[in-house]
Amino acid sequence: MTLPEDVEERFEGWKTGDATKDAVLADAGRAQTAVTHAVTKGDPESPALRFYQSGSALAGSQDWVKGIVDAGLTYSGSVRYFAPEISVFDKKSAGVSYCADESKAYNKDRKTNKVDKTPATDDSYVLYSTRLEKNDRGVWQTTKLESERGNKKCVQ
């Protein structure tokens, strides 16, 4: 997945040294990038979304992407993902929570390319809570996804 030149994602602290946990974290990060990719491509049906997400997470992400695309928007700027916490439940399921700093990410009009550089607020910080399940191809797909803007754990 290649993101536009004006879009950057940084994943800080996403390596544990444990092979299983690192595989889960890598695919959790790719699932997040798949959402960004779908938004920037303007494609709620993106194959990348279907590859890294399934179940209610996929449906929710597709609806979210569609809402942004229907509003005539995309992204510009940088998002930092940090403070990941992982629990491996068994060989095929895990949970990951992490924070996102969207204070340097902005809505961009698809037609005019005008970037809306609104000031950061507590809502610029998001706590994500996810469930991942390993599919038959060995991919840790995000199957459930919840987000909470302004969560005190993430606000900086």
Backbone as a chain_set.jsonl record, in Angstrom:
{"seq": "MTLPEDVEERFEGWKTGDATKDAVLADAGRAQTAVTHAVTKGDPESPALRFYQSGSALAGSQDWVKGIVDAGLTYSGSVRYFAPEISVFDKKSAGVSYCADESKAYNKDRKTNKVDKTPATDDSYVLYSTRLEKNDRGVWQTTKLESERGNKKCVQ", "coords": {"N": [[0.848, -1.174, 0.0], [0.756, 2.016, -1.026], [0.997, 5.24, 0.152], [-0.121, 8.626, -0.489], [2.25, 11.295, -1.205], [1.893, 13.406, 0.567], [0.96, 12.299, 2.886], [1.612, 10.717, 5.912], [2.41, 8.013, 8.058], [3.38, 7.082, 11.273], [4.659, 4.593, 13.307], [5.234, 4.075, 16.544], [7.097, 2.268, 18.859], [6.212, -0.275, 18.155], [7.367, -2.792, 18.202], [8.141, -5.74, 19.914], [9.926, -7.762, 20.275], [9.067, -10.296, 20.581], [8.1, -12.879, 18.507], [5.433, -13.679, 17.796], [3.8, -11.663, 18.958], [4.88, -9.451, 17.614], [4.146, -10.036, 14.979], [1.355, -9.867, 15.168], [1.102, -7.144, 15.905], [2.242, -5.952, 13.625], [0.375, -6.61, 11.598], [-1.881, -5.386, 12.701], [-1.118, -2.721, 12.484], [-0.919, -2.574, 9.696], [-3.604, -2.926, 9.059], [-4.628, -0.514, 9.955], [-3.27, 1.227, 8.224], [-4.428, 0.344, 5.877], [-6.974, 1.444, 6.034], [-6.385, 4.187, 5.878], [-5.239, 4.18, 3.335], [-7.472, 3.394, 1.79], [-9.111, 5.636, 2.163], [-7.53, 7.682, 0.99], [-7.426, 6.763, -1.607], [-10.044, 6.887, -2.212], [-11.793, 4.726, -2.042], [-14.045, 2.757, -0.677], [-14.368, 0.04, -0.969], [-11.923, -1.104, -1.046], [-9.42, -3.525, -1.798], [-7.323, -3.881, 0.009], [-8.435, -3.218, 2.481], [-10.207, -5.376, 2.82], [-8.351, -7.416, 2.981], [-6.938, -7.008, 5.373], [-8.894, -6.64, 7.278], [-11.964, -7.87, 8.706], [-15.34, -8.994, 9.358], [-17.152, -7.085, 11.822], [-15.354, -4.993, 12.042], [-14.431, -4.532, 9.428], [-16.855, -3.802, 8.135], [-17.498, -1.469, 9.581], [-15.251, 0.143, 9.023], [-15.468, 0.396, 6.239], [-17.883, 1.842, 6.054], [-17.088, 4.186, 7.357], [-15.004, 5.124, 5.694], [-16.511, 5.512, 3.366], [-18.19, 7.603, 4.196], [-16.361, 9.717, 4.478], [-15.379, 9.92, 1.85], [-17.786, 10.441, 0.47], [-18.264, 12.957, 1.475], [-16.533, 14.395, 0.043], [-13.888, 14.492, 0.792], [-10.413, 13.882, 1.724], [-7.227, 12.97, 3.164], [-4.46, 14.843, 4.549], [-1.17, 15.178, 5.783], [0.265, 14.018, 8.919], [0.09, 11.113, 10.957], [0.622, 9.779, 14.12], [1.095, 6.721, 15.611], [1.009, 5.227, 18.721], [2.052, 3.835, 21.942], [1.242, 1.014, 21.994], [-0.572, -1.781, 23.241], [-0.634, -5.191, 23.809], [-2.358, -8.292, 23.85], [-2.089, -11.665, 23.595], [-4.389, -14.047, 23.07], [-4.781, -16.735, 22.313], [-3.626, -19.182, 19.898], [-4.858, -18.164, 17.676], [-6.122, -15.733, 18.177], [-6.119, -12.346, 19.328], [-5.684, -9.264, 21.148], [-5.377, -5.779, 20.637], [-4.576, -2.587, 21.752], [-4.163, 0.888, 21.122], [-2.802, 4.201, 20.746], [-3.588, 7.118, 18.798], [-2.192, 9.969, 17.4], [-3.55, 12.532, 15.935], [-3.043, 15.166, 15.542], [-1.576, 16.48, 13.641], [-2.742, 15.873, 11.269], [-4.947, 16.46, 8.617], [-8.127, 17.362, 7.141], [-8.656, 17.237, 3.641], [-9.829, 18.761, 0.738], [-11.113, 16.946, -1.925], [-11.515, 17.899, -4.547], [-10.494, 20.554, -4.768], [-8.073, 20.384, -3.493], [-7.564, 21.836, -1.237], [-6.346, 22.25, 2.005], [-7.601, 21.831, 5.25], [-6.463, 23.222, 7.89], [-7.089, 22.796, 10.845], [-6.915, 23.711, 14.331], [-5.348, 21.61, 16.821], [-7.144, 19.583, 19.154], [-8.309, 17.966, 22.186], [-9.75, 15.939, 21.013], [-8.201, 15.256, 18.876], [-6.713, 13.162, 19.561], [-6.794, 9.682, 19.742], [-8.021, 6.672, 21.128], [-7.654, 3.403, 20.193], [-9.201, 0.247, 20.241], [-8.854, -3.09, 19.564], [-9.714, -6.298, 18.158], [-8.092, -9.12, 16.939], [-7.956, -11.788, 14.594], [-6.389, -14.696, 13.508], [-6.274, -15.644, 10.206], [-6.852, -18.286, 7.704], [-4.801, -17.882, 5.933], [-2.763, -16.968, 7.412], [-2.812, -14.331, 8.152], [-3.242, -11.773, 10.499], [-6.176, -10.637, 10.994], [-8.04, -7.697, 11.634], [-10.897, -7.885, 13.437], [-12.721, -6.745, 15.12], [-13.289, -3.398, 16.053], [-12.942, -0.547, 17.929], [-13.168, 2.902, 18.696], [-12.142, 5.768, 20.561], [-12.365, 9.081, 20.834], [-10.404, 11.673, 22.309], [-9.664, 10.288, 24.587], [-8.237, 10.097, 27.761], [-5.891, 8.667, 28.183], [-4.468, 8.895, 25.852], [-4.278, 11.587, 25.16], [-2.086, 14.266, 24.701]], "CA": [[0.0, 0.0, 0.0], [1.521, 3.249, -1.108], [0.212, 6.42, 0.509], [0.315, 9.832, -1.194], [3.434, 11.953, -0.65], [1.544, 14.33, 1.655], [0.388, 11.524, 3.986], [2.622, 9.921, 6.599], [2.037, 7.299, 9.272], [4.527, 6.647, 12.069], [4.308, 3.626, 14.347], [6.277, 4.148, 17.559], [7.017, 1.231, 19.885], [5.427, -1.391, 17.642], [8.169, -4.025, 18.199], [8.29, -6.249, 21.272], [10.954, -8.791, 20.315], [8.36, -11.581, 20.573], [7.692, -13.08, 17.113], [3.97, -13.699, 17.645], [3.286, -10.322, 19.239], [5.298, -8.549, 16.54], [3.314, -10.338, 13.807], [0.035, -9.286, 15.443], [1.231, -5.69, 15.822], [2.489, -5.566, 12.225], [-0.893, -6.667, 10.855], [-2.761, -4.344, 13.244], [-0.676, -1.488, 11.838], [-1.306, -2.632, 8.276], [-5.057, -2.713, 8.997], [-4.822, 0.935, 10.082], [-2.804, 1.809, 6.963], [-5.415, -0.005, 4.845], [-8.044, 2.44, 6.132], [-5.829, 5.426, 5.314], [-5.095, 3.929, 1.894], [-8.819, 3.416, 1.193], [-9.563, 7.032, 2.158], [-6.78, 8.474, 0.007], [-7.804, 6.273, -2.949], [-11.472, 7.122, -2.409], [-12.357, 3.42, -2.353], [-14.511, 1.992, 0.488], [-14.311, -1.393, -1.278], [-10.503, -1.392, -1.246], [-8.963, -4.888, -1.496], [-6.458, -3.852, 1.192], [-9.322, -3.283, 3.653], [-10.704, -6.752, 2.942], [-7.23, -8.286, 3.31], [-6.517, -6.828, 6.761], [-10.031, -6.537, 8.179], [-13.149, -8.682, 8.418], [-16.384, -8.856, 10.371], [-17.684, -5.752, 12.117], [-14.308, -3.992, 11.795], [-14.466, -4.214, 7.994], [-18.087, -3.061, 7.844], [-17.366, -0.132, 10.162], [-14.244, 0.896, 8.275], [-16.026, 0.726, 4.924], [-18.849, 2.925, 6.261], [-16.339, 5.387, 7.717], [-14.345, 5.587, 4.463], [-17.561, 6.014, 2.465], [-18.622, 8.902, 4.703], [-15.332, 10.709, 4.139], [-15.376, 10.062, 0.39], [-19.043, 11.102, 0.093], [-18.147, 14.369, 1.873], [-15.579, 15.021, -0.872], [-12.652, 14.723, 1.531], [-9.333, 12.924, 1.892], [-6.329, 13.399, 4.224], [-3.11, 15.348, 4.329], [-0.475, 15.33, 7.056], [0.94, 12.913, 9.582], [-0.529, 10.505, 12.135], [1.564, 8.992, 14.916], [0.467, 5.664, 16.388], [1.931, 4.98, 19.82], [1.596, 3.154, 23.163], [0.473, -0.21, 21.766], [-0.638, -2.83, 24.263], [-1.086, -6.396, 23.12], [-2.636, -9.524, 24.589], [-2.332, -12.818, 22.735], [-5.325, -14.899, 23.808], [-4.439, -18.104, 21.936], [-2.883, -19.207, 18.629], [-5.606, -17.536, 16.583], [-6.814, -14.499, 18.542], [-5.348, -11.391, 20.122], [-6.253, -7.928, 21.292], [-4.396, -4.698, 20.599], [-5.064, -1.215, 21.902], [-3.101, 1.834, 20.816], [-3.207, 5.603, 20.622], [-3.267, 7.829, 17.565], [-2.058, 11.422, 17.487], [-3.97, 13.087, 14.645], [-2.943, 16.625, 15.653], [-0.936, 17.001, 12.437], [-3.475, 15.311, 10.126], [-5.996, 17.431, 8.269], [-9.003, 17.073, 6.019], [-8.285, 17.886, 2.389], [-10.888, 18.71, -0.265], [-10.687, 16.14, -3.083], [-11.565, 18.65, -5.816], [-9.649, 21.757, -4.77], [-6.834, 20.072, -2.767], [-7.386, 22.769, -0.124], [-6.184, 21.567, 3.281], [-8.233, 22.531, 6.367], [-5.541, 23.068, 9.025], [-7.751, 23.162, 12.096], [-6.063, 23.511, 15.51], [-5.515, 20.356, 17.56], [-7.909, 19.566, 20.404], [-8.237, 16.635, 22.802], [-10.327, 14.985, 20.065], [-7.166, 14.886, 17.905], [-6.068, 11.968, 20.105], [-7.778, 8.61, 19.676], [-7.67, 5.352, 21.637], [-8.233, 2.308, 19.423], [-9.224, -1.075, 20.869], [-9.139, -4.006, 18.468], [-9.556, -7.75, 18.277], [-7.569, -9.686, 15.706], [-8.029, -13.241, 14.485], [-5.5, -15.197, 12.46], [-7.06, -16.379, 9.211], [-6.215, -19.473, 7.136], [-3.609, -17.469, 5.174], [-1.763, -16.518, 8.362], [-2.932, -12.887, 8.371], [-3.968, -11.363, 11.693], [-7.18, -9.674, 10.557], [-8.799, -6.964, 12.639], [-12.295, -8.307, 13.315], [-13.516, -5.789, 15.894], [-12.556, -2.144, 16.179], [-13.635, 0.549, 18.603], [-12.295, 4.068, 18.877], [-12.65, 6.773, 21.489], [-11.65, 10.354, 20.714], [-10.22, 12.43, 23.542], [-9.385, 9.426, 25.738], [-7.159, 10.715, 28.568], [-4.662, 7.875, 28.045], [-3.774, 9.254, 24.618], [-4.131, 13.043, 25.004], [-0.742, 14.738, 25.082]], "C": [[0.896, 1.24, 0.0], [0.591, 4.42, -0.811], [0.725, 7.619, -0.279], [1.492, 10.499, -0.471], [3.113, 12.865, 0.53], [0.89, 13.633, 2.851], [1.48, 10.635, 4.588], [2.008, 9.25, 7.818], [3.325, 6.851, 9.962], [4.029, 5.737, 13.184], [5.463, 3.571, 15.346], [6.062, 3.069, 18.624], [6.26, -0.001, 19.455], [6.247, -2.667, 17.475], [8.367, -4.447, 19.641], [9.487, -7.189, 21.402], [10.371, -10.196, 20.367], [7.752, -11.766, 19.18], [6.177, -13.029, 16.918], [3.388, -12.306, 17.873], [3.653, -9.348, 18.133], [4.502, -8.786, 15.257], [1.918, -9.735, 13.965], [0.095, -7.766, 15.295], [1.434, -5.22, 14.385], [1.184, -5.563, 11.431], [-1.91, -5.67, 11.395], [-2.396, -2.991, 12.621], [-1.063, -1.442, 10.371], [-2.811, -2.434, 8.106], [-5.367, -1.226, 9.093], [-4.409, 1.638, 8.788], [-3.787, 1.51, 5.833], [-6.581, 0.982, 4.853], [-7.577, 3.759, 5.51], [-5.714, 5.309, 3.804], [-6.452, 4.014, 1.193], [-9.351, 4.849, 1.115], [-8.845, 7.812, 1.064], [-7.08, 8.034, -1.419], [-9.273, 6.545, -3.248], [-12.235, 5.84, -2.678], [-12.765, 2.647, -1.097], [-14.457, 0.474, 0.28], [-12.868, -1.858, -1.516], [-10.138, -2.84, -0.902], [-8.072, -4.939, -0.251], [-7.295, -3.911, 2.473], [-9.784, -4.713, 3.891], [-9.592, -7.729, 3.34], [-6.906, -8.22, 4.804], [-7.662, -6.697, 7.759], [-11.136, -7.487, 7.748], [-14.178, -8.395, 9.497], [-16.831, -7.418, 10.575], [-16.639, -4.665, 11.904], [-14.32, -3.568, 10.33], [-15.696, -3.381, 7.657], [-17.998, -1.627, 8.366], [-16.374, 0.728, 9.41], [-14.763, 1.299, 6.903], [-17.036, 1.871, 5.038], [-18.129, 4.238, 6.542], [-15.656, 5.984, 6.485], [-15.38, 6.185, 3.515], [-18.037, 7.393, 2.898], [-17.641, 10.01, 4.347], [-15.328, 10.987, 2.639], [-16.63, 10.805, -0.081], [-19.03, 12.592, 0.445], [-17.147, 15.119, 0.987], [-14.22, 15.277, -0.243], [-11.652, 13.582, 1.385], [-8.457, 13.466, 3.018], [-5.103, 14.098, 3.676], [-2.467, 15.442, 5.704], [0.042, 14.021, 7.607], [0.136, 12.431, 10.787], [0.529, 9.636, 12.815], [0.763, 8.006, 15.754], [1.457, 5.234, 17.465], [1.245, 4.246, 20.969], [0.763, 1.897, 22.891], [0.547, -1.15, 22.96], [-1.259, -4.042, 23.598], [-1.313, -7.531, 24.105], [-2.891, -10.616, 23.56], [-3.176, -13.787, 23.547], [-5.039, -16.384, 23.572], [-3.757, -18.044, 20.567], [-3.581, -18.455, 17.498], [-6.334, -16.26, 16.966], [-5.955, -13.65, 19.481], [-6.12, -10.084, 20.218], [-5.127, -6.906, 21.283], [-5.134, -3.384, 20.844], [-3.879, -0.298, 21.641], [-3.685, 3.23, 20.673], [-2.826, 6.137, 19.252], [-3.242, 9.323, 17.865], [-2.339, 11.976, 16.105], [-3.84, 14.614, 14.618], [-2.288, 17.276, 14.439], [-1.521, 16.378, 11.166], [-4.696, 16.193, 9.873], [-6.869, 16.905, 7.132], [-8.54, 17.87, 4.806], [-9.417, 17.686, 1.39], [-10.37, 17.963, -1.497], [-10.625, 16.946, -4.378], [-10.564, 19.797, -5.851], [-8.253, 21.516, -4.189], [-6.547, 21.045, -1.631], [-7.373, 21.975, 1.18], [-6.757, 22.445, 4.388], [-7.39, 22.306, 7.616], [-6.184, 23.595, 10.302], [-6.81, 22.914, 13.273], [-6.365, 22.183, 16.207], [-6.348, 20.591, 18.823], [-7.701, 18.196, 21.041], [-8.781, 15.568, 21.857], [-9.355, 14.595, 18.956], [-6.437, 13.613, 18.332], [-7.116, 10.877, 20.268], [-7.212, 7.339, 20.303], [-8.408, 4.318, 20.792], [-8.133, 1.023, 20.245], [-9.678, -2.061, 19.806], [-9.041, -5.459, 18.913], [-9.075, -8.23, 16.921], [-7.683, -11.198, 15.757], [-7.18, -13.668, 13.292], [-6.312, -16.028, 11.473], [-6.246, -17.542, 8.637], [-4.955, -19.148, 6.336], [-2.519, -16.92, 6.098], [-1.776, -15.027, 8.636], [-3.744, -12.648, 9.637], [-4.935, -10.257, 11.277], [-7.841, -9.0, 11.751], [-10.271, -7.305, 12.418], [-13.245, -7.406, 14.094], [-12.655, -4.561, 16.123], [-13.445, -1.113, 16.852], [-12.657, 1.693, 18.746], [-12.969, 5.057, 19.812], [-11.78, 8.021, 21.38], [-11.552, 11.023, 22.07], [-9.955, 11.577, 24.769], [-8.137, 9.946, 26.455], [-5.837, 9.959, 28.448], [-3.817, 8.366, 26.864], [-3.496, 10.745, 24.471], [-2.763, 13.469, 25.512], [-0.654, 16.232, 25.027]], "O": [[1.684, 1.46, 0.92], [-0.459, 4.573, -1.435], [1.884, 7.633, -0.695], [1.697, 10.29, 0.725], [3.959, 13.077, 1.397], [0.332, 14.294, 3.727], [2.173, 9.905, 3.879], [1.191, 9.843, 8.522], [4.235, 6.315, 9.329], [3.094, 6.076, 13.91], [6.544, 3.077, 15.025], [4.986, 2.969, 19.214], [5.714, -0.712, 20.298], [5.872, -3.538, 16.69], [8.715, -3.631, 20.494], [10.004, -7.393, 22.5], [11.099, -11.177, 20.215], [6.984, -10.922, 18.718], [5.694, -12.401, 15.976], [2.58, -11.826, 17.078], [2.838, -8.508, 17.75], [4.214, -7.839, 14.525], [1.365, -9.168, 13.023], [-0.759, -7.169, 14.639], [0.865, -4.21, 13.973], [0.914, -4.627, 10.679], [-2.725, -5.155, 10.63], [-3.282, -2.21, 12.273], [-1.482, -0.403, 9.861], [-3.249, -1.842, 7.12], [-6.256, -0.726, 8.403], [-5.106, 2.534, 8.311], [-3.961, 2.328, 4.931], [-7.117, 1.318, 3.797], [-8.292, 4.366, 4.713], [-6.057, 6.242, 3.077], [-6.571, 4.629, 0.133], [-9.968, 5.232, 0.121], [-9.484, 8.527, 0.293], [-7.0, 8.842, -2.345], [-9.704, 6.448, -4.397], [-13.203, 5.835, -3.439], [-11.936, 1.955, -0.507], [-14.496, -0.287, 1.247], [-12.644, -2.902, -2.128], [-10.504, -3.332, 0.166], [-8.071, -5.94, 0.466], [-6.911, -4.574, 3.436], [-9.758, -5.204, 5.019], [-9.862, -8.753, 3.967], [-6.632, -9.244, 5.429], [-7.423, -6.648, 8.966], [-11.233, -7.86, 6.579], [-13.916, -7.643, 10.435], [-16.885, -6.63, 9.631], [-16.996, -3.523, 11.613], [-14.23, -2.378, 10.025], [-15.589, -2.366, 6.968], [-18.379, -0.684, 7.672], [-16.623, 1.911, 9.181], [-14.524, 2.419, 6.452], [-17.04, 2.775, 4.201], [-18.517, 5.285, 6.024], [-15.718, 7.192, 6.256], [-15.151, 7.243, 2.929], [-18.263, 8.261, 2.056], [-18.044, 11.108, 3.962], [-15.28, 12.14, 2.211], [-16.546, 11.694, -0.929], [-19.701, 13.393, -0.206], [-16.938, 16.321, 1.153], [-13.483, 16.163, -0.677], [-12.0, 12.473, 0.98], [-8.898, 14.342, 3.762], [-4.756, 13.963, 2.503], [-3.142, 15.753, 6.685], [0.235, 13.048, 6.878], [-0.424, 13.23, 11.537], [1.232, 8.863, 12.165], [-0.13, 8.393, 16.508], [2.607, 4.914, 17.164], [0.028, 4.06, 20.972], [-0.302, 1.724, 23.484], [1.589, -1.291, 23.6], [-2.277, -3.94, 22.914], [-0.56, -7.706, 25.063], [-3.806, -10.503, 22.745], [-2.739, -14.288, 24.583], [-5.053, -17.186, 24.506], [-3.355, -16.967, 20.126], [-2.963, -18.146, 16.479], [-7.102, -15.739, 16.157], [-5.186, -14.158, 20.298], [-7.07, -9.839, 19.476], [-4.059, -7.135, 21.85], [-6.167, -3.106, 20.235], [-2.732, -0.659, 21.906], [-4.891, 3.411, 20.504], [-1.871, 5.673, 18.629], [-4.149, 9.863, 18.498], [-1.495, 11.91, 15.211], [-4.448, 15.278, 13.778], [-2.425, 18.481, 14.228], [-0.873, 16.361, 10.119], [-5.383, 16.611, 10.805], [-6.429, 16.124, 6.289], [-8.097, 19.013, 4.92], [-9.908, 16.57, 1.216], [-9.321, 18.304, -2.043], [-9.762, 16.694, -5.218], [-9.865, 19.988, -6.847], [-7.354, 22.338, -4.367], [-5.43, 21.089, -1.115], [-8.249, 21.15, 1.436], [-6.457, 23.635, 4.47], [-7.576, 21.316, 8.324], [-5.868, 24.687, 10.774], [-5.988, 21.999, 13.219], [-7.497, 21.7, 16.183], [-6.268, 21.639, 19.463], [-6.99, 17.357, 20.487], [-8.331, 14.422, 21.889], [-9.651, 13.693, 18.172], [-5.646, 13.053, 17.572], [-8.18, 11.099, 20.846], [-6.067, 6.97, 20.045], [-9.634, 4.351, 20.687], [-7.106, 0.75, 20.867], [-10.746, -1.902, 19.215], [-8.382, -5.793, 19.898], [-9.583, -7.804, 15.883], [-7.53, -11.814, 16.812], [-7.248, -13.075, 12.215], [-6.961, -17.001, 11.858], [-5.1, -17.761, 9.029], [-4.134, -20.03, 6.085], [-1.477, -16.462, 5.63], [-0.865, -14.503, 9.278], [-4.804, -13.244, 9.826], [-4.561, -9.086, 11.215], [-8.159, -9.646, 12.749], [-10.823, -7.048, 11.348], [-14.429, -7.312, 13.769], [-11.451, -4.664, 16.358], [-14.557, -0.841, 16.4], [-11.454, 1.478, 18.899], [-14.194, 5.171, 19.852], [-10.616, 8.021, 21.78], [-12.476, 10.959, 22.881], [-10.012, 12.085, 25.889], [-7.11, 10.2, 25.826], [-4.771, 10.556, 28.597], [-2.591, 8.261, 26.887], [-2.584, 11.135, 23.743], [-2.338, 13.086, 26.603], [0.399, 16.8, 25.315]]}, "num_chains": 1, "name": "protein.A"}
